[in-house]
Amino acid sequence: MYESFARSAVEAVGGPENIRQVTHCATRLRFQLVDPSAADRERLSALPEALGVVDSQGQLQVIVGPRVPEAFRAVAALPGVRTETDGSAPTTTATLDRSKRGRTGGTWVDRVLASVSAIFAPYIPVLASVGIIKGLLAIAVQLGWLANTSNTYAILSAAGNAMIYFFPVLLAFTAAKQFGANPYVGATIGAALLEPNLTAINVTGKHLDFLGIPFVGQSFANTVLPILVGMWAYSYLERGLKKILPQLTHLLLVPVLSLVIMVPAMLLVFGPLGFGIADGIANGYNWLVHYPLILSLLFGGFFIFVIMIGAHWLVLPIELGILAAQGKEYSLAAGGMGNYAVLGVLLAVLILNRDKATRTVAGSAAFVNGVAGITEPGLYGVIIKNKRYFVAVIAGGLLGGLVCGLFDVYITAFAFSGILGAPAFLASPRAVPYFAAVFVAIAGGFVTTLLLERRRRPQVAPSPSTAETVAAPEPAPAVTR
């Protein structure tokens, strides 16, 4: 189905030789190009399957929608196109030659966003899935269908909790890979920090020592930032070892020395550094939580724009860390209000707009938004083409955020917005005001769009009555100037 699109898209970006690597996320094809200026963005935008084209995170991103895996497979099947899974060595932002970064990697902000996105993106669907499992279990316990002391609960709870608990292992794998190091050694370093014997002594707050060097024990379960800091450092260690050790010894000595050096270093240096950064962020966040109305209004009205530019990848690790540490999180609840405001705008466009193509895009975008919380098709296929729609999105998001702030709404499990994520939100003690906020956000986006569209339409003068027409004098001859 996407074969023709794939050929046209690859030609538009400058051919296979201009593609360093192509990957995809939930809705976008992500091209990392040798020469971004060689891409014909107008030609790409004109393709029927392309809902929009965005330059973000040092990549050329083509918004396709929920069927992006099919489009990706069609692109990957073309001769000469390099992907992460085709056996060729992908060129990551971290491993690009420094002399080429200014041309291919974008600004340092783009490189950071691209790196964080690549590290976390593979786990987002799984995080949403385990959030749904945890939500369904909480509902089952509340309704008395399942006892939280039963074996059944323990087994199903393990399915919901494992992802977060062992997140350091998973993150270590993708982070090491993104930073250009051996991901399997990285995952082993992460796993070592959760090894039962080490976990038994590495109790938070206890004073321990390694070869007489004192350190304070910290639990690495559920952590995010310490692992990212550690894998960044490990990537430099591995490259240094490969420079000073003979090539013949790389296969065994590099992994051995990496593990022997990095596991203690994580406990002594990089773990405490990551924990310090995380604590500083958490303290700032907790200060903002004291003003829930401000927090909810900011995230409700404007977080959708953070998502549009891809900067949510910098915020998400912080939110997940706080959710894991505190068991509840406020900004994830309020931040979803912009998604629902987009849904409200799309529904209004579906009803009001007379252009068949626009209505078709709005309808399909509203469906994937309402079911799975995916906003990109609506944002880039409909809303970005009319600045008035952004006003409606902000209005709906602010109204939803207002309800969240007034009723102290928070969530207890991560999930996407939409029907599929509803069980995770139903598990929160603030479920009723949360869904009230959802309704208000949708209604706010819908009504604001109606008002703006009605105001924009020109008023048509009433046609004269038959009697007035009969009584009217003969028109004077036209005067030519």
Rosetta blueprint (number, residue, H / E / L):
1 M L
2 Y L
3 E H
4 S H
5 F H
6 A H
7 R H
8 S H
9 A H
10 V H
11 E H
12 A H
13 V L
14 G L
15 G L
16 P H
17 E H
18 N H
19 I E
20 R E
21 Q E
22 V E
23 T E
24 H E
25 C L
26 A L
27 T L
28 R E
29 L E
30 R E
31 F E
32 Q E
33 L E
34 V L
35 D L
36 P H
37 S H
38 A H
39 A L
40 D L
41 R H
42 E H
43 R H
44 L H
45 S H
46 A H
47 L L
48 P L
49 E L
50 A L
51 L L
52 G E
53 V E
54 V E
55 D E
56 S E
57 Q L
58 G L
59 Q E
60 L E
61 Q E
62 V E
63 I E
64 V L
65 G L
66 P L
67 R L
68 V H
69 P H
70 E H
71 A H
72 F H
73 R H
74 A H
75 V H
76 A H
77 A L
78 L L
79 P L
80 G L
81 V L
82 R L
83 T E
84 E L
85 T L
86 D L
87 G L
88 S L
89 A L
90 P L
91 T L
92 T L
93 T H
94 A H
95 T H
96 L L
97 D L
98 R H
99 S H
100 K H
101 R H
102 G H
103 R H
104 T H
105 G L
106 G L
107 T L
108 W H
109 V H
110 D H
111 R H
112 V H
113 L H
114 A H
115 S H
116 V H
117 S H
118 A H
119 I H
120 F H
121 A H
122 P H
123 Y H
124 I H
125 P H
126 V H
127 L H
128 A H
129 S H
130 V H
131 G H
132 I H
133 I H
134 K H
135 G H
136 L H
137 L H
138 A H
139 I H
140 A H
141 V H
142 Q H
143 L L
144 G L
145 W L
146 L L
147 A L
148 N L
149 T L
150 S L
151 N H
152 T H
153 Y H
154 A H
155 I H
156 L H
157 S H
158 A H
159 A H
160 G H
161 N H
162 A H
163 M H
164 I H
165 Y H
166 F L
167 F H
168 P H
169 V H
170 L H
171 L H
172 A H
173 F H
174 T H
175 A H
176 A H
177 K H
178 Q H
179 F L
180 G L
181 A L
182 N L
183 P H
184 Y H
185 V H
186 G H
187 A H
188 T H
189 I H
190 G H
191 A H
192 A H
193 L L
194 L L
195 E L
196 P H
197 N H
198 L H
199 T H
200 A H
201 I H
202 N L
203 V L
204 T L
205 G L
206 K L
207 H E
208 L E
209 D E
210 F E
211 L L
212 G L
213 I E
214 P E
215 F E
216 V E
217 G L
218 Q L
219 S L
220 F L
221 A L
222 N L
223 T L
224 V L
225 L H
226 P H
227 I H
228 L H
229 V H
230 G H
231 M H
232 W H
233 A H
234 Y H
235 S H
236 Y H
237 L H
238 E H
239 R H
240 G H
241 L H
242 K H
243 K H
244 I H
245 L L
246 P L
247 Q H
248 L H
249 T H
250 H H
251 L H
252 L H
253 L H
254 V H
255 P H
256 V H
257 L H
258 S H
259 L H
260 V H
261 I H
262 M H
263 V H
264 P H
265 A H
266 M H
267 L H
268 L H
269 V H
270 F H
271 G H
272 P H
273 L H
274 G H
275 F H
276 G H
277 I H
278 A H
279 D H
280 G H
281 I H
282 A H
283 N H
284 G H
285 Y H
286 N H
287 W H
288 L H
289 V H
290 H L
291 Y L
292 P H
293 L H
294 I H
295 L H
296 S H
297 L H
298 L H
299 F H
300 G H
301 G H
302 F H
303 F H
304 I H
305 F H
306 V H
307 I H
308 M H
309 I L
310 G L
311 A L
312 H H
313 W H
314 L H
315 V H
316 L H
317 P H
318 I H
319 E H
320 L H
321 G H
322 I H
323 L H
324 A H
325 A H
326 Q H
327 G L
328 K L
329 E E
330 Y L
331 S H
332 L H
333 A H
334 A H
335 G H
336 G L
337 M H
338 G H
339 N H
340 Y H
341 A H
342 V H
343 L H
344 G H
345 V H
346 L H
347 L H
348 A H
349 V H
350 L H
351 I H
352 L H
353 N L
354 R L
355 D L
356 K H
357 A H
358 T H
359 R H
360 T H
361 V H
362 A H
363 G H
364 S H
365 A H
366 A H
367 F H
368 V H
369 N H
370 G H
371 V H
372 A H
373 G L
374 I L
375 T L
376 E H
377 P H
378 G H
379 L H
380 Y H
381 G H
382 V L
383 I H
384 I H
385 K H
386 N L
387 K H
388 R H
389 Y H
390 F H
391 V H
392 A H
393 V H
394 I H
395 A H
396 G H
397 G H
398 L H
399 L H
400 G H
401 G H
402 L H
403 V H
404 C H
405 G H
406 L H
407 F L
408 D L
409 V L
410 Y L
411 I E
412 T L
413 A L
414 F L
415 A L
416 F L
417 S L
418 G L
419 I H
420 L H
421 G H
422 A H
423 P H
424 A H
425 F H
426 L H
427 A L
428 S L
429 P L
430 R L
431 A H
432 V H
433 P H
434 Y H
435 F H
436 A H
437 A H
438 V H
439 F H
440 V H
441 A H
442 I H
443 A H
444 G H
445 G H
446 F H
447 V H
448 T H
449 T H
450 L H
451 L H
452 L H
453 E H
454 R H
455 R H
456 R H
457 R L
458 P L
459 Q L
460 V L
461 A L
462 P L
463 S L
464 P L
465 S L
466 T H
467 A H
468 E H
469 T H
470 V H
471 A H
472 A L
473 P L
474 E L
475 P L
476 A L
477 P L
478 A L
479 V L
480 T L
481 R L
